[in-house]
Structures are given as structure tokens and as C-alpha cells.
Amino acid sequence: MGKTNFFDDLQSKINQALENSPAKDIEKNVKTMLSQGFSKLDLVTREEFDVQMQVLAKTRAKLEALEARVTELEGQLKKQQ
């Protein structure tokens, strides 16, 4: 138990030191630069991607149903001729 408290205390002190150091500013600047760079790449979020995948799956299912229906109707036309 004593080791855990020691490591927790050490981690807390390291975090506190980092909060007050220039490293925190560097981290913020890097995150800002990366965010700006990603926004220029015209990327989509995972949520947007998942929504579009669902739309695509529904569209594909409708297309397959329509193709099956067209094949069925073509078969009926051939029988009538």
C-alpha cells in the first residue's frame, strides 16, 4: 500500500510540475497546430463516417432489391413473348 501511495504522490508531483512548465504550452501549441492541419485535410469524424456507411448499406440493399425485381420482370416478359 505504501508503494502505491508513493507512486501516486510522485505522479501527482510530476503532473503539477508539468502543468507549471513550458512543456504544457508546447503541448497546447502542438495540439492547436495538429487541429488546424487536420481541418485543412477535409477529414470527416468517425460519427459522420458511420452515418454514411449506414446510408450506403441501405442504398446497396435497395439496389440489390431493384436488380432482383428487374430480373424477375425481364423473366416475365420473356415468358410472354
C-alpha positions in Angstrom: 0.0 0.0 0.0 2.9 2.3 0.8 4.4 1.9 -2.6 1.1 2.8 -4.3 0.8 6.0 -2.3 4.4 6.9 -3.1 3.8 6.4 -6.8 0.5 8.3 -6.7 2.2 11.1 -4.9 5.1 11.1 -7.3 2.7 11.1 -10.3 0.8 14.0 -8.7 4.0 16.0 -8.3 5.1 15.2 -11.9 1.7 16.3 -13.2 1.9 19.5 -11.1 5.4 20.3 -12.4 4.3 19.7 -16.0 1.3 22.0 -15.5 3.6 24.8 -14.5 6.2 24.1 -17.1 6.8 25.4 -20.7 6.1 21.8 -21.8 2.4 22.3 -21.2 2.5 25.3 -23.5 4.3 23.3 -26.1 1.7 20.6 -25.8 -1.1 23.1 -26.3 0.6 24.6 -29.3 1.2 21.2 -30.9 -2.4 20.2 -30.4 -3.5 23.5 -31.9 -1.2 23.1 -34.9 -2.4 19.5 -35.5 -6.0 20.5 -35.2 -5.5 23.2 -37.8 -3.6 20.8 -40.1 -6.4 18.2 -39.8 -9.1 20.8 -40.6 -7.3 21.6 -43.8 -7.3 18.0 -44.9 -11.1 18.0 -45.2 -11.5 14.9 -42.9 -14.7 13.6 -41.5 -15.4 12.5 -38.0 -16.0 8.8 -37.2 -19.6 9.6 -36.5 -20.1 11.1 -39.9 -18.3 8.2 -41.5 -20.5 5.7 -39.7 -23.7 7.5 -40.8 -22.5 7.5 -44.4 -21.7 3.8 -44.1 -25.3 3.1 -42.9 -26.7 5.2 -45.8 -24.5 3.3 -48.2 -25.6 -0.1 -46.8 -29.3 0.9 -47.1 -28.7 2.1 -50.7 -26.9 -1.1 -51.6 -29.8 -3.2 -50.2 -32.3 -1.1 -52.2 -30.2 -1.5 -55.4 -30.0 -5.3 -54.9 -33.8 -5.5 -54.4 -34.3 -3.4 -57.6 -31.9 -5.6 -59.6 -33.8 -8.7 -58.4 -37.1 -7.1 -59.4 -35.8 -6.1 -62.8 -34.5 -9.6 -63.4 -37.9 -11.0 -62.3 -39.8 -8.6 -64.7 -37.4 -9.5 -67.6 -38.2 -13.1 -67.0 -41.9 -12.5 -67.1 -41.5 -10.6 -70.3 -39.6 -13.4 -71.9 -42.3 -15.9 -71.0 -45.0 -13.6 -72.5 -43.1 -13.4 -75.8 
